[in-house]
């Protein structure tokens, strides 16, 4: 059994009834809605599909309290609006009746987005790799223009170290495995930190995987869900799309970069960050699950979180990835 104490589900959204959601969105938009209020899947936030009286559909996103500051949410929205102004295919928040993109209720914030449907692919052809390269090249052209004020900076000795400290500071890890987890994460941070020393850090999507790229017939790919927008190396925004490890994906990387460099130069030395970033992703994902457990009492995506087998599996994965990093550096 997990060693953390089981609790009742998080009550941050306890007053968020369908009637309340519709009323809040109507007030924010300054227009009536129908009674449609369809909850959509979201592990962290609360997301609903609504319908205006003219049949247009909206997505209302209620952000989990204390996950992001108000400034961090504005960083996300400002970036999306800049991208939209450049006619880059993203789904930006609607400007509300008060001229803002963010509204509040109790101790949470919410935003309203136009509904944009589409499908995702788990494998791309050569033309699609070119298109995705061009899309991310254009996004990074905008991302480099200014810095965010309150977003995580993706560096091992700051973001990853902070996540490790959070995990070690709570009773998530079985006592006899704490030393092993601390040892392997410490080794990874020590080895990879120098690789990030002179790397360009810009505003990026931060969580660009298959599910966040939507294909719409006769349109380009749309990139969605900027929740994890960060300051980080541009390579972070495409390595999760690759079909395998870096050495197995060089053909896809070359086609992607051909499209990317149509709009922006790419520092190919930063391809060496792919495997270190994968290790950082492992820890980020563990910490993400831990935050769910701390707030809700359980994790939807890791039901066995906190058990001895769970932590042994994660520690083994980190050790294997560390060996991969060391062998690739040789």
C-alpha positions as CSV (number, residue, x, y, z in Angstrom):
1,X,0.0,0.0,0.0
2,X,1.1,3.6,-0.5
3,X,2.8,5.1,2.5
4,X,0.9,8.4,2.2
5,X,-2.4,8.9,4.0
6,X,-5.4,8.4,1.8
7,X,-7.7,11.4,1.8
8,X,-11.0,12.3,0.3
9,X,-10.8,13.9,-3.2
10,X,-9.7,17.5,-3.4
11,X,-12.6,20.0,-2.7
12,X,-11.2,23.0,-4.6
13,X,-13.9,22.5,-7.2
14,X,-16.7,21.5,-4.8
15,X,-19.0,24.5,-5.7
16,X,-18.4,24.1,-9.4
17,X,-21.9,22.8,-10.4
18,X,-23.1,22.9,-14.0
19,X,-25.4,25.8,-13.1
20,X,-22.6,27.8,-11.6
21,X,-20.3,27.1,-14.6
22,X,-22.9,28.3,-17.1
23,X,-23.7,31.4,-15.0
24,X,-20.0,32.3,-14.6
25,X,-19.3,31.9,-18.4
26,X,-22.4,33.9,-19.3
27,X,-21.3,36.7,-17.0
28,X,-17.7,36.7,-18.3
29,X,-18.8,36.7,-22.0
30,X,-21.7,39.0,-21.6
31,X,-24.0,36.7,-23.6
32,X,-26.5,33.9,-22.8
33,X,-25.7,30.2,-23.1
34,X,-27.8,27.1,-23.4
35,X,-28.0,24.5,-20.6
36,X,-25.3,22.4,-22.2
37,X,-22.4,21.9,-19.8
38,X,-20.4,18.8,-20.8
39,X,-17.4,17.9,-18.6
40,X,-14.3,17.0,-20.5
41,X,-11.3,14.9,-19.4
42,X,-8.6,16.7,-17.5
43,X,-6.4,15.3,-14.8
44,X,-5.5,18.7,-13.2
45,X,-8.0,21.3,-14.1
46,X,-11.8,21.2,-14.7
47,X,-12.8,21.7,-18.3
48,X,-16.3,22.0,-19.7
49,X,-17.9,22.4,-23.2
50,X,-20.6,25.0,-23.4
51,X,-22.9,26.3,-26.1
52,X,-23.9,29.9,-26.8
53,X,-27.4,30.8,-27.9
54,X,-26.2,31.1,-31.5
55,X,-25.0,27.4,-31.4
56,X,-21.3,28.3,-31.2
57,X,-19.3,26.1,-28.8
58,X,-16.9,27.1,-26.1
59,X,-14.4,25.4,-23.8
60,X,-14.3,26.8,-20.2
61,X,-11.1,25.9,-18.3
62,X,-11.1,26.3,-14.5
63,X,-7.5,26.2,-13.4
64,X,-6.7,24.2,-10.3
65,X,-6.0,26.6,-7.4
66,X,-2.4,27.2,-6.4
67,X,-1.0,25.4,-9.4
68,X,-0.1,28.6,-11.3
69,X,0.0,32.2,-10.2
70,X,-2.1,34.8,-11.9
71,X,1.0,36.1,-13.6
72,X,1.9,32.7,-14.9
73,X,-1.5,32.3,-16.4
74,X,-1.2,35.7,-18.0
75,X,2.2,34.6,-19.4
76,X,0.4,31.7,-21.1
77,X,-2.4,33.8,-22.5
78,X,-0.1,36.6,-23.7
79,X,2.0,34.1,-25.6
80,X,-1.1,32.5,-27.2
81,X,-2.4,35.9,-28.3
82,X,0.9,36.9,-29.8
83,X,0.9,33.6,-31.7
84,X,-2.6,34.1,-32.9
85,X,-1.8,37.7,-34.1
86,X,0.9,36.1,-36.3
87,X,-1.8,33.7,-37.7
88,X,-0.1,30.7,-36.2
89,X,-2.6,27.9,-35.6
90,X,-3.2,27.9,-31.9
91,X,-6.3,28.1,-29.8
92,X,-6.1,31.4,-27.9
93,X,-8.4,32.4,-25.1
94,X,-11.3,34.7,-25.8
95,X,-11.2,38.3,-24.6
96,X,-14.0,38.6,-22.0
97,X,-16.4,41.4,-21.5
98,X,-14.1,43.2,-19.1
99,X,-11.3,43.2,-21.7
100,X,-9.3,40.4,-19.9
101,X,-8.7,36.8,-20.8
102,X,-8.8,35.6,-17.2
103,X,-11.6,35.7,-14.7
104,X,-11.9,34.5,-11.1
105,X,-14.3,32.6,-8.9
106,X,-13.6,31.8,-5.2
107,X,-9.9,31.0,-5.1
108,X,-9.6,29.8,-8.7
109,X,-9.2,31.4,-12.2
110,X,-10.9,30.4,-15.4
111,X,-10.7,31.2,-19.1
112,X,-12.9,30.6,-22.1
113,X,-11.6,29.2,-25.4
114,X,-13.3,28.6,-28.8
115,X,-13.9,24.9,-29.4
116,X,-11.5,23.5,-32.0
117,X,-11.9,19.8,-32.8
118,X,-9.4,17.6,-34.6
119,X,-7.6,14.3,-34.4
120,X,-4.1,13.4,-33.3
121,X,-1.6,11.1,-35.0
122,X,0.9,8.8,-33.3
123,X,3.1,8.5,-36.4
124,X,3.9,11.2,-39.0
125,X,4.9,10.9,-42.7
126,X,7.7,13.0,-44.3
127,X,5.4,15.9,-45.3
128,X,3.9,16.1,-41.8
129,X,7.4,16.2,-40.3
130,X,8.1,19.2,-42.5
131,X,4.9,20.9,-41.6
132,X,5.5,20.3,-37.8
133,X,9.0,21.7,-38.2
134,X,7.7,24.9,-39.9
135,X,5.0,25.2,-37.2
136,X,7.4,25.0,-34.3
137,X,9.9,27.2,-36.1
138,X,7.3,29.9,-36.4
139,X,6.2,29.5,-32.7
140,X,9.8,29.9,-31.6
141,X,10.3,33.0,-33.7
142,X,7.6,34.5,-31.5
143,X,8.8,32.8,-28.3
144,X,12.2,34.4,-28.5
145,X,10.9,38.0,-28.6
146,X,10.4,38.4,-24.9
147,X,10.6,36.4,-21.6
148,X,7.8,35.2,-19.4
149,X,7.6,36.7,-15.9
150,X,6.6,33.7,-13.9
151,X,7.2,30.4,-15.7
152,X,9.5,27.5,-14.9
153,X,13.0,27.6,-16.4
154,X,13.9,24.1,-17.6
155,X,17.3,23.5,-16.2
156,X,18.5,20.5,-14.2
157,X,19.9,22.4,-11.3
158,X,16.7,24.5,-10.9
159,X,13.5,22.9,-12.3
160,X,14.5,19.2,-11.9
161,X,16.3,19.8,-8.5
162,X,13.2,21.6,-7.2
163,X,11.0,18.6,-8.2
164,X,13.4,16.2,-6.5
165,X,13.3,18.3,-3.4
166,X,9.5,18.2,-3.4
167,X,9.4,14.5,-3.7
168,X,12.0,14.0,-0.9
169,X,10.4,16.5,1.3
170,X,7.1,14.6,1.4
171,X,6.3,11.0,2.6
172,X,5.9,9.7,-1.0
173,X,9.0,7.4,-1.1
174,X,9.3,4.2,1.0
175,X,12.1,4.9,3.5
176,X,14.4,2.1,2.3
177,X,14.3,3.5,-1.3
178,X,14.8,7.2,-0.5
179,X,18.6,6.9,-0.7
180,X,18.5,5.1,-4.1
181,X,16.2,7.8,-5.5
182,X,18.3,10.6,-4.1
183,X,21.5,9.0,-5.4
184,X,20.4,8.5,-9.0
185,X,18.7,11.9,-9.4
186,X,21.7,13.6,-7.9
187,X,24.0,11.8,-10.3
188,X,21.9,12.8,-13.3
189,X,21.7,16.5,-12.2
190,X,25.5,16.6,-11.7
191,X,26.3,15.1,-15.1
192,X,23.8,17.0,-17.3
193,X,23.8,20.5,-15.7
194,X,26.9,21.7,-17.5
195,X,25.2,20.8,-20.9
196,X,22.6,23.6,-20.3
197,X,25.1,26.3,-19.4
198,X,25.3,28.1,-22.7
199,X,22.0,27.0,-24.2
200,X,19.5,29.4,-25.6
201,X,16.4,29.6,-23.4
202,X,13.2,30.9,-24.9
203,X,9.4,30.7,-24.4
204,X,8.3,27.2,-25.6
205,X,5.2,25.1,-25.5
206,X,7.0,22.8,-23.0
207,X,4.7,19.7,-23.4
208,X,4.6,19.1,-27.1
209,X,3.5,15.5,-27.6
210,X,1.2,13.7,-30.0
211,X,-2.1,14.5,-28.2
212,X,-1.3,18.3,-28.3
213,X,-1.0,18.4,-32.1
214,X,-4.4,18.3,-33.8
215,X,-5.0,17.6,-37.5
216,X,-8.0,19.2,-39.2
217,X,-8.8,18.3,-42.8
218,X,-7.7,20.9,-45.3
219,X,-6.0,22.9,-42.5
220,X,-2.5,22.8,-40.9
221,X,-1.8,21.2,-37.6
222,X,-3.0,23.1,-34.6
223,X,-0.9,23.0,-31.4
224,X,-3.0,23.1,-28.2
225,X,-2.7,23.1,-24.4
226,X,-0.1,25.6,-23.4
227,X,-0.6,24.8,-19.7
228,X,3.0,23.7,-19.3
229,X,4.5,26.6,-21.2
230,X,8.1,27.2,-20.0
231,X,11.3,28.9,-20.6
232,X,13.5,26.2,-22.1
233,X,15.6,25.0,-25.0
234,X,13.8,24.8,-28.4
235,X,14.7,21.1,-28.7
236,X,12.3,20.4,-25.8
237,X,9.4,21.1,-28.2
238,X,10.0,18.2,-30.6
239,X,11.9,15.4,-29.0
240,X,8.7,13.9,-27.5
241,X,7.3,13.6,-31.0
242,X,10.1,11.3,-32.2
243,X,9.4,7.6,-32.8
244,X,12.3,6.5,-30.6
245,X,15.5,7.5,-29.0
246,X,17.7,10.1,-30.8
247,X,20.0,7.6,-32.5
248,X,16.9,5.8,-33.9
249,X,15.2,9.0,-35.1
250,X,17.9,10.8,-37.1
251,X,15.9,10.6,-40.4
252,X,12.8,12.2,-38.8
253,X,15.0,14.8,-37.1
254,X,16.6,15.9,-40.4
255,X,13.2,16.3,-42.1
256,X,11.8,18.2,-39.1
257,X,14.8,20.6,-39.0
258,X,14.5,21.2,-42.8
259,X,11.0,22.6,-42.1
260,X,12.1,24.3,-38.8
261,X,15.0,26.2,-40.5
262,X,12.7,27.6,-43.1
263,X,11.9,30.2,-40.4
264,X,14.6,29.9,-37.7
265,X,18.1,28.6,-37.3
266,X,18.5,25.6,-35.0
267,X,21.6,24.9,-32.9
268,X,22.2,21.3,-33.7
269,X,24.5,20.9,-30.7
270,X,21.4,21.0,-28.6
271,X,20.3,17.6,-30.0
272,X,22.6,16.3,-27.3
273,X,20.0,17.5,-24.8
274,X,17.4,15.1,-25.9
275,X,18.3,12.2,-23.6
276,X,19.0,14.5,-20.6
277,X,15.6,16.1,-21.2
278,X,14.0,12.7,-21.2
279,X,15.5,12.1,-17.8
280,X,14.1,15.4,-16.6
281,X,10.8,14.4,-18.0
282,X,10.7,11.2,-15.9
283,X,11.2,13.3,-12.8
284,X,8.7,15.9,-13.9
285,X,6.1,13.2,-14.5
286,X,6.7,11.6,-11.1
287,X,6.3,15.0,-9.4
288,X,3.2,15.7,-11.4
289,X,1.6,12.5,-10.1
290,X,2.8,13.4,-6.6
291,X,1.0,16.7,-6.7
292,X,-2.2,14.9,-7.7
293,X,-1.8,12.6,-4.7
294,X,-1.1,15.5,-2.4
295,X,-4.2,17.3,-3.5
296,X,-6.7,14.6,-4.4
297,X,-5.4,11.6,-2.3
298,X,-4.8,9.5,-5.5
299,X,-3.4,9.8,-9.0
300,X,-5.5,9.0,-12.0
301,X,-2.6,8.0,-14.2
302,X,-0.6,6.0,-11.6
303,X,-3.0,4.1,-9.4
304,X,-0.1,2.3,-7.6
305,X,1.8,5.6,-6.8
306,X,3.6,5.3,-3.5
307,X,4.0,1.5,-3.5
308,X,7.3,-0.2,-3.4
309,X,6.9,-1.7,-6.9
310,X,6.1,1.8,-8.3
311,X,9.3,3.4,-6.8
312,X,11.5,0.5,-7.8
313,X,10.2,0.7,-11.4
314,X,10.8,4.5,-11.5
315,X,14.3,4.2,-10.0
316,X,15.2,1.5,-12.5
317,X,14.0,3.6,-15.3
318,X,16.1,6.5,-14.2
319,X,19.2,4.3,-13.9
320,X,18.7,3.0,-17.4
321,X,18.3,6.5,-18.7
322,X,21.4,7.7,-16.9
323,X,23.4,4.9,-18.6
324,X,21.9,6.0,-21.9
325,X,23.0,9.6,-21.3
326,X,26.5,8.5,-20.4
327,X,26.9,6.2,-23.4
328,X,25.6,8.9,-25.8
329,X,28.1,11.3,-24.4
330,X,30.9,8.9,-25.2
